[in-house]
């Protein structure tokens, strides 16, 4: 607990708001993780797990309970994604980037809508969350995007972009200015990741058709 307390201590101040070691480490590990995902590097998964741990501490302290719980789910999904990227294709070829199928979209949108509604009600009735709907929406979008990332679905980047566009003002509203800045960086990295993965898909499609 001493280490946890130390990580939550203010390190410096931005716009009159204290920034903790937890937020700084979350900033660094999160940026590195997204950069590695865009390059399809397997190291994104352990770095991402470390980022989840830092954000559990940060979001619990800020009262963003759905986002804190989401990090626990992310750890489980990271283990799944790590295994899928290693074993999901063949012993000699990495898992390829593919487009999201119509069936996957139906399931994702349905689960996302139900998840947003259920989490909103849970946060509004069982926690002290001041932003239950927005907290729930970002939770659902992030889970949808993470599934796509685990399966290397191109459109997962669009889901991350949508989530980031909500996260940025949400974290600023909560006084987490460094984290809001981090998500501005995430937004840029997501656009670059989308471009890189789309290029990979476009290059593969003629070969698939020819085969």
C-alpha positions as CSV (number, residue, x, y, z in Angstrom):
1,X,0.0,0.0,0.0
2,X,3.0,2.4,0.6
3,X,3.9,2.0,-3.1
4,X,0.3,2.7,-4.2
5,X,0.2,5.8,-1.9
6,X,3.5,7.0,-3.3
7,X,2.3,6.7,-6.9
8,X,-0.8,8.7,-6.1
9,X,1.2,11.6,-4.6
10,X,1.3,14.9,-6.6
11,X,4.4,15.2,-8.8
12,X,3.7,18.6,-10.3
13,X,0.8,20.9,-11.1
14,X,-0.9,21.7,-14.4
15,X,-3.4,24.5,-14.6
16,X,-3.8,24.4,-10.8
17,X,-4.4,20.7,-10.8
18,X,-2.0,18.2,-9.2
19,X,-0.6,15.5,-11.5
20,X,0.5,12.2,-9.8
21,X,3.1,9.6,-10.7
22,X,0.3,7.4,-11.6
23,X,-1.0,9.8,-14.3
24,X,2.6,10.3,-15.7
25,X,3.3,6.6,-15.9
26,X,-0.1,6.0,-17.4
27,X,0.7,8.7,-20.0
28,X,4.0,7.1,-21.0
29,X,3.0,3.5,-21.0
30,X,-0.3,4.3,-22.9
31,X,1.5,6.2,-25.6
32,X,4.0,3.5,-26.1
33,X,1.3,0.8,-26.2
34,X,-0.7,2.6,-29.0
35,X,2.5,3.2,-31.0
36,X,3.4,-0.5,-30.8
37,X,-0.2,-1.6,-31.8
38,X,0.0,0.6,-34.9
39,X,3.2,-1.3,-35.8
40,X,1.6,-4.6,-35.0
41,X,4.3,-5.3,-32.4
42,X,3.6,-8.1,-29.9
43,X,5.2,-6.0,-27.1
44,X,2.1,-3.8,-27.0
45,X,0.3,-6.4,-24.9
46,X,2.6,-6.5,-21.8
47,X,3.1,-2.7,-22.0
48,X,-0.7,-2.4,-22.2
49,X,-1.2,-4.5,-19.1
50,X,1.2,-2.2,-17.2
51,X,-0.8,0.8,-18.5
52,X,-4.1,-0.8,-17.2
53,X,-2.6,-1.2,-13.7
54,X,-1.7,2.5,-13.6
55,X,-5.1,3.5,-14.8
56,X,-6.9,1.4,-12.3
57,X,-5.2,3.5,-9.6
58,X,-5.8,6.8,-11.4
59,X,-9.5,6.3,-12.3
60,X,-10.4,4.9,-8.9
61,X,-9.0,8.0,-7.3
62,X,-10.8,10.2,-9.8
63,X,-14.2,8.5,-9.2
64,X,-14.4,7.1,-12.8
65,X,-15.5,3.7,-11.6
66,X,-16.5,2.2,-14.9
67,X,-13.2,3.1,-16.4
68,X,-11.4,1.6,-13.4
69,X,-13.3,-1.6,-13.8
70,X,-12.7,-1.5,-17.5
71,X,-9.0,-1.8,-16.9
72,X,-9.5,-5.1,-15.2
73,X,-11.4,-6.4,-18.2
74,X,-8.6,-5.0,-20.4
75,X,-6.1,-7.1,-18.6
76,X,-8.0,-10.2,-19.4
77,X,-8.5,-9.1,-23.0
78,X,-4.8,-8.3,-23.3
79,X,-4.0,-11.9,-22.3
80,X,-6.4,-13.1,-25.0
81,X,-5.1,-10.7,-27.6
82,X,-1.5,-11.6,-26.8
83,X,-2.3,-15.3,-27.3
84,X,-4.3,-14.6,-30.5
85,X,-1.6,-12.5,-32.1
86,X,0.9,-15.4,-31.4
87,X,-1.3,-18.4,-32.2
88,X,-4.2,-17.0,-34.2
89,X,-2.8,-17.5,-37.7
90,X,-0.1,-20.1,-38.4
91,X,3.2,-21.1,-37.0
92,X,5.0,-19.3,-39.8
93,X,2.8,-16.3,-40.4
94,X,1.5,-13.5,-38.1
95,X,-2.2,-12.9,-37.7
96,X,-3.3,-10.7,-40.7
97,X,-5.3,-7.5,-40.5
98,X,-8.8,-8.1,-41.8
99,X,-12.0,-6.0,-42.2
100,X,-14.8,-6.4,-39.6
101,X,-17.6,-8.7,-41.0
102,X,-21.2,-7.8,-41.1
103,X,-22.0,-10.4,-38.4
104,X,-19.3,-9.0,-36.1
105,X,-20.7,-5.5,-36.6
106,X,-24.3,-6.6,-35.6
107,X,-23.0,-8.3,-32.5
108,X,-20.6,-5.5,-31.6
109,X,-23.3,-2.7,-32.0
110,X,-25.9,-4.8,-30.1
111,X,-23.6,-5.6,-27.2
112,X,-22.3,-2.0,-27.2
113,X,-25.8,-0.5,-26.9
114,X,-26.9,-3.0,-24.2
115,X,-23.7,-2.5,-22.4
116,X,-23.9,1.3,-22.4
117,X,-27.5,1.1,-21.1
118,X,-26.7,-1.4,-18.4
119,X,-23.6,0.3,-17.1
120,X,-25.3,3.7,-17.1
121,X,-28.0,2.3,-14.8
122,X,-25.4,0.6,-12.6
123,X,-23.2,3.7,-12.2
124,X,-26.2,6.0,-11.6
125,X,-27.7,3.7,-8.9
126,X,-24.7,2.0,-7.3
127,X,-21.8,4.5,-7.4
128,X,-21.1,8.2,-6.9
129,X,-20.2,8.7,-10.6
130,X,-21.1,12.2,-11.8
131,X,-21.0,11.2,-15.5
132,X,-22.7,7.8,-15.6
133,X,-23.7,7.8,-19.3
134,X,-20.4,9.1,-20.7
135,X,-18.4,6.8,-18.4
136,X,-20.6,3.9,-19.7
137,X,-20.4,4.9,-23.3
138,X,-16.6,5.1,-23.3
139,X,-16.5,1.8,-21.5
140,X,-18.6,0.1,-24.2
141,X,-16.7,1.7,-27.1
142,X,-13.4,0.7,-25.6
143,X,-14.4,-2.9,-25.1
144,X,-15.7,-3.0,-28.7
145,X,-12.4,-1.6,-30.0
146,X,-10.3,-3.9,-27.9
147,X,-12.1,-7.0,-29.3
148,X,-11.3,-5.7,-32.8
149,X,-7.7,-5.1,-31.8
150,X,-7.4,-8.6,-30.4
151,X,-8.6,-10.0,-33.8
152,X,-6.7,-7.4,-35.8
153,X,-9.9,-5.9,-37.3
154,X,-9.2,-2.7,-39.3
155,X,-12.3,-0.9,-38.0
156,X,-11.2,-1.2,-34.4
157,X,-9.3,2.0,-35.0
158,X,-12.5,3.9,-35.8
159,X,-14.0,2.7,-32.5
160,X,-10.9,3.9,-30.7
161,X,-11.1,7.3,-32.4
162,X,-14.8,7.6,-31.4
163,X,-13.9,6.7,-27.8
164,X,-11.0,9.2,-27.7
165,X,-13.3,12.0,-28.9
166,X,-15.4,11.4,-25.8
167,X,-12.5,10.6,-23.4
168,X,-10.7,13.9,-24.1
169,X,-13.4,16.3,-22.8
170,X,-14.5,13.8,-20.1
171,X,-11.0,13.7,-18.5
172,X,-10.6,17.4,-18.8
173,X,-13.9,17.8,-17.0
174,X,-12.5,15.5,-14.3
175,X,-9.4,17.6,-14.0
176,X,-7.2,14.9,-15.4
177,X,-5.5,17.3,-17.9
178,X,-2.4,15.2,-18.5
179,X,-4.6,12.2,-19.3
180,X,-6.8,14.4,-21.6
181,X,-3.6,15.4,-23.3
182,X,-2.5,11.8,-23.6
183,X,-5.8,10.9,-25.3
184,X,-5.2,13.8,-27.8
185,X,-1.9,11.9,-28.6
186,X,-3.9,8.7,-28.7
187,X,-6.2,10.2,-31.2
188,X,-3.3,11.1,-33.5
189,X,-1.7,7.7,-33.1
190,X,-5.1,6.0,-33.8
191,X,-5.4,7.9,-37.1
192,X,-1.8,6.8,-38.0
193,X,-2.6,3.2,-36.9
194,X,-5.8,3.3,-39.1
195,X,-3.7,4.4,-42.1
196,X,-1.0,1.8,-41.5
197,X,-3.5,-1.1,-41.0
198,X,-5.6,0.0,-44.0
199,X,-2.4,-0.1,-46.1
200,X,-1.8,-3.6,-44.9
201,X,-5.3,-4.7,-45.9
202,X,-5.2,-3.0,-49.3
203,X,-1.8,-4.7,-50.0
204,X,-3.2,-8.1,-49.0
205,X,-6.5,-7.9,-50.9
206,X,-5.2,-8.4,-54.4
207,X,-3.2,-11.4,-53.2
208,X,-6.2,-12.9,-51.6
209,X,-8.3,-12.4,-54.7
210,X,-5.6,-13.9,-56.9
211,X,-5.3,-16.9,-54.6
